[in-house]
Amino acid sequence: MKKKFLLGGILLAVALLAMAGIYSLNSGPAVEVLEVQPGTIANRFNEEGKLVPEVEYSLHAPFSGEILELAVKEGQNVQAGELLAVIDTAELEYQLEQSRAQLKALQGEEGLAYQGPPEAQIKTQELLVEQARADFDLAEKELDRIKQLYEEGAVTVQELEAAQNRLHSARIMLQQQLEGLALLEETGGPTTESRQYYEGRREAIKAQIKSLEYQLDRSRITAPIDGIIANLAIKEGELVTPGLKLMTLFRPDSYLVETFVLAEQLEGIQEGMPVQLRQSRQGEDLILSGKVTGIAPTAVERVSALGLEEQRIKITVAPDLPPGRQLLPGTALDVEFTANEQEGVLAVPKTALFTYQDSDALWKVVDGKAQVQKVETGFENNTHVVITRGLQPGDLVILSPQREGLKEGKKVSATAGK
């Protein structure tokens, strides 16, 4: 009896396994599918940007000198024309007096030349040459002495520059006196050449005077616009050199965002296109809209966070700042670009594609069975690709083409993919 029950149990188990096999054959492998419908696809990517003032001035030292007065501090609001700093002009004033004296001497020398060169005049000119040579020798020795003291740290660079200027002026005066003596000895009266000679010297001295006067007028540094002082780099009593950056001045009512995108991502970015800006603030995100206002014509090399050299293009964005929102220049924002947006297209995940008979293809589900469908592709972004030929709205596309058990014409159990 027990044997009959045992045999019956075995037969029942075999029957159940057979039925399960038949069910498995009828249902086929389970696959996730996507019902393709017309939609929108775009290339979206983020880059870090920096907020910068739209209007900003860098103020530099016009000449060498000591900062006699510093009238502002970091972060101070100033009005256009307001005094910012004053540079010492003692050395410039000395050079100006010397140039004006040279001009007077030239006028007297020219007057004597036009009277003819009597012996007494030549003798006078020789004395002037001797005096100029003595002044030159003295200036040269003085410069040697100042250089030695400067190397020992006993004098300032300003005093060294003053000694160099005095030697330069003495050299010019000696040359002028020598040339004057030569002219007296060669001619007995004014000639076209002599007039041109004096005219040239006169114009050179006048140009030097004009340059010195222009520098003196710039000794008082004033604000070119209303704005805020930033990057203050000087203190009272410090020595500055020509071109040294003293400070910057910016307007706080208008800002731009500057960012750099990879050269290969530039396609689709145009002036006027909208972007989204995001800045994290104490647990909340400030989200702003913006518009591209500038695209650099050339690429620059920048080093990525991984230390790789990249070719990037500078993009300038004008943010739409809501009233009452305060942003600080120099702070970072994320800039989201949406480029090459296409609407009403059929797109699938790139992972759904595979190569079939040297063509792109994917699996479709037709009447509950798997079917290979050759397709043609178009625009793609990081995750999806547009199918330009081979699909119709409503088609069911298998998302995992490498699913085990997939065969042409085989039944599948389809469920909607996530």
PEZIRA-V354513 format. One record per residue. RES is the residue in one letter. OMEGA is omega as a letter, one per 40 degrees, with the letter a starting at -180 (* if undefined). BURIAL is b if it has 9 or more other C-alpha atoms within 8 Angstrom, else e. D_LAST is the distance of its C-alpha to the last C-alpha in Angstrom with 2 decimals. Layout:
res;omega;burial;d_last
RES;OMEGA;BURIAL;D_LAST
RES;OMEGA;BURIAL;D_LAST
This chain:
res;omega;burial;d_last
M;i;e;55.07
K;a;e;52.63
K;i;e;52.22
K;i;e;51.33
F;i;e;48.60
L;i;e;47.25
L;i;e;47.26
G;i;e;45.58
G;i;e;42.76
I;i;e;42.22
L;i;e;42.14
L;i;e;39.63
A;i;e;37.28
V;a;e;37.63
A;i;e;36.85
L;i;e;33.70
L;i;e;32.50
A;i;e;33.35
M;i;e;31.44
A;i;e;28.32
G;i;e;28.75
I;i;e;29.20
Y;a;e;26.05
S;i;b;24.10
L;a;e;25.68
N;a;e;24.89
S;a;b;21.16
G;a;b;20.43
P;i;b;17.73
A;i;e;14.26
V;i;b;11.75
E;a;b;8.13
V;i;b;8.81
L;i;b;8.45
E;a;b;11.20
V;i;b;13.11
Q;i;e;15.07
P;a;b;17.66
G;a;b;16.59
T;i;b;17.91
I;a;b;17.76
A;i;b;20.11
N;a;b;21.31
R;i;b;20.94
F;a;e;22.76
N;i;e;24.87
E;i;b;28.48
E;i;b;30.93
G;i;b;33.80
K;i;b;37.12
L;a;b;38.92
V;i;b;42.43
P;i;b;45.27
E;i;b;45.71
V;a;e;49.50
E;i;b;50.91
Y;i;e;54.35
S;a;b;55.53
L;a;b;59.20
H;i;b;61.33
A;a;b;64.91
P;a;b;67.29
F;i;b;69.92
S;i;b;70.98
G;i;b;72.27
E;i;b;71.91
I;a;b;69.69
L;a;b;72.42
E;i;b;70.21
L;a;b;66.50
A;a;e;65.96
V;i;e;62.19
K;a;e;59.59
E;i;e;55.87
G;a;e;53.74
Q;i;e;56.78
N;i;e;56.62
V;i;b;59.35
Q;i;b;60.75
A;a;b;61.57
G;a;e;65.03
E;a;e;65.01
L;i;b;66.67
L;a;b;64.33
A;i;b;66.67
V;i;b;70.16
I;a;b;71.18
D;a;b;74.77
T;a;b;76.84
A;a;e;80.09
E;i;e;79.68
L;a;b;78.80
E;i;b;81.82
Y;i;e;84.07
Q;i;b;82.84
L;i;b;83.34
E;a;e;86.92
Q;i;b;87.63
S;i;b;86.35
R;i;b;88.42
A;i;e;91.47
Q;i;b;90.85
L;i;b;90.81
K;i;e;94.17
A;i;e;95.65
L;i;b;94.56
Q;i;e;96.21
G;i;e;99.47
E;i;b;99.28
E;i;b;98.76
G;i;e;101.75
L;a;b;103.98
A;a;b;102.82
Y;i;e;103.85
Q;a;e;107.36
G;a;b;108.02
P;i;b;108.13
P;a;e;111.44
E;a;e;112.19
A;i;e;111.58
Q;i;b;108.12
I;i;b;107.28
K;i;e;108.63
T;a;e;106.44
Q;i;b;103.40
E;i;b;104.25
L;i;e;104.38
L;i;b;100.97
V;a;b;99.66
E;i;e;101.18
Q;i;e;99.69
A;i;b;96.24
R;i;b;96.47
A;i;e;97.49
D;i;b;94.56
F;i;b;92.20
D;a;e;93.61
L;i;e;93.31
A;a;b;89.67
E;i;b;88.85
K;a;e;90.39
E;i;b;88.66
L;i;b;85.26
D;a;e;85.97
R;a;e;86.82
I;i;b;83.71
K;a;b;81.51
Q;i;e;83.06
L;i;b;82.51
Y;i;b;78.91
E;i;e;78.19
E;i;e;79.72
G;a;e;77.56
A;i;e;80.60
V;a;b;79.67
T;i;e;76.51
V;i;e;74.82
Q;i;b;76.08
E;i;b;79.66
L;a;b;79.04
E;i;e;77.69
A;i;b;80.73
A;i;b;83.09
Q;i;b;81.33
N;i;e;81.64
R;i;b;85.34
L;i;b;85.98
H;i;e;84.14
S;i;b;86.26
A;i;b;89.44
R;i;b;88.63
I;a;e;88.13
M;i;b;91.39
L;i;b;93.32
Q;i;e;91.99
Q;a;e;92.93
Q;i;b;96.45
L;i;b;96.93
E;i;e;95.85
G;i;b;98.17
L;i;b;101.09
A;i;e;100.42
L;i;b;100.35
L;a;b;103.70
E;a;b;105.30
E;a;e;104.11
T;i;b;104.97
G;a;e;107.83
G;a;b;105.90
P;i;b;102.57
T;i;e;100.96
T;a;e;97.78
E;a;e;96.16
S;i;b;97.23
R;i;b;95.94
Q;i;e;92.57
Y;a;e;92.58
Y;i;b;93.18
E;i;e;90.75
G;i;e;87.98
R;a;b;88.71
R;i;b;88.83
E;i;e;85.45
A;a;e;83.87
I;i;b;85.19
K;i;b;84.13
A;i;e;80.58
Q;i;b;80.53
I;a;b;81.78
K;i;e;79.13
S;i;e;76.37
L;i;b;77.71
E;i;b;77.99
Y;i;e;74.40
Q;i;b;73.22
L;i;b;75.37
D;a;e;73.77
R;a;e;70.35
S;i;b;71.44
R;a;b;70.05
I;a;b;66.24
T;a;b;64.93
A;i;b;61.50
P;a;e;60.54
I;i;b;58.07
D;a;b;57.10
G;a;b;54.49
I;i;b;53.65
I;i;b;55.15
A;i;b;52.76
N;i;e;53.16
L;a;b;56.84
A;a;e;58.38
I;i;e;62.12
K;i;e;64.68
E;i;b;68.25
G;i;e;70.72
E;i;e;68.34
L;i;b;69.36
V;i;b;67.10
T;a;b;67.24
P;i;b;66.60
G;i;e;62.92
L;i;e;61.75
K;a;b;58.80
L;a;b;60.05
M;i;b;57.12
T;a;b;54.43
L;a;b;54.33
F;i;b;51.26
R;a;b;50.55
P;a;e;48.11
D;a;e;47.10
S;a;e;44.99
Y;i;b;42.34
L;i;b;40.15
V;i;b;37.18
E;i;b;37.64
T;a;b;34.87
F;i;b;34.74
V;i;b;31.99
L;a;b;31.87
A;a;b;33.94
E;i;e;31.19
Q;a;e;28.96
L;a;b;31.78
E;i;e;30.87
G;i;e;29.72
I;a;b;31.30
Q;i;e;34.21
E;a;b;36.72
G;a;e;35.84
M;a;e;32.03
P;i;b;30.28
V;i;b;28.62
Q;a;b;27.24
L;a;b;29.18
R;i;b;28.16
Q;i;b;30.56
S;a;e;30.05
R;i;e;32.89
Q;i;e;33.55
G;i;e;30.06
E;a;e;29.13
D;i;e;28.01
L;a;e;30.36
I;a;e;28.52
L;i;b;30.79
S;i;b;30.71
G;a;b;32.92
K;i;b;34.19
V;a;b;35.09
T;a;b;38.90
G;i;e;39.83
I;a;b;38.79
A;a;e;41.19
P;a;e;42.88
T;i;e;42.79
A;i;b;40.56
V;i;e;41.57
E;i;e;40.97
R;a;e;39.09
V;a;b;38.17
S;i;e;34.58
A;i;e;33.80
L;i;e;33.74
G;a;e;37.23
L;i;e;36.31
E;a;e;38.26
E;i;b;36.17
Q;a;b;37.26
R;a;b;36.11
I;i;b;36.98
K;i;b;38.06
I;i;b;36.30
T;a;b;37.94
V;i;b;36.11
A;a;b;37.85
P;i;b;36.01
D;a;e;36.27
L;i;e;37.77
P;i;e;38.00
P;i;e;41.52
G;i;e;42.40
R;a;e;39.74
Q;i;e;41.54
L;a;e;40.12
L;i;e;42.09
P;a;b;42.77
G;i;e;41.52
T;a;e;38.37
A;i;b;34.95
L;i;b;32.01
D;i;b;28.61
V;i;b;28.56
E;i;b;25.30
F;i;b;25.91
T;a;b;23.95
A;i;b;25.59
N;i;b;25.46
E;i;b;23.26
Q;a;e;22.71
E;i;e;21.82
G;a;e;21.17
V;i;b;19.87
L;a;b;17.35
A;i;b;15.23
V;i;b;12.83
P;a;b;11.76
K;a;e;15.09
T;i;e;13.96
A;a;b;13.61
L;i;b;17.38
F;a;b;20.29
T;a;e;24.03
Y;a;e;25.69
Q;i;e;29.44
D;i;e;29.69
S;i;e;27.02
D;a;b;23.40
A;i;b;21.34
L;i;b;18.00
W;i;b;17.15
K;i;b;16.84
V;a;b;16.85
V;a;e;20.10
D;i;e;21.60
G;a;b;19.46
K;i;b;20.65
A;a;b;19.48
Q;i;b;21.30
V;i;b;21.87
Q;i;b;21.93
K;a;b;23.93
V;i;b;22.90
E;a;b;24.48
T;i;b;22.76
G;a;e;23.80
F;i;e;22.90
E;i;b;20.31
N;a;b;19.29
N;a;e;18.09
T;a;e;14.51
H;i;b;14.66
V;i;b;17.48
V;i;b;19.04
I;a;b;19.94
T;a;b;23.45
R;i;e;24.38
G;i;b;23.02
L;i;b;20.16
Q;i;e;20.49
P;a;b;18.43
G;i;e;16.52
D;i;b;16.33
L;a;b;13.55
V;i;b;12.79
I;a;b;11.96
L;a;b;9.82
S;a;b;12.12
P;a;b;15.63
Q;a;e;17.41
R;a;e;16.22
E;i;e;19.50
G;i;e;21.20
L;i;b;19.97
K;i;e;23.08
E;i;e;24.20
G;a;e;24.61
K;i;b;23.16
K;i;b;21.35
V;i;b;17.72
S;a;b;15.63
A;i;b;12.51
T;a;e;9.44
A;i;e;6.65
G;i;e;3.79
K;*;e;0.00
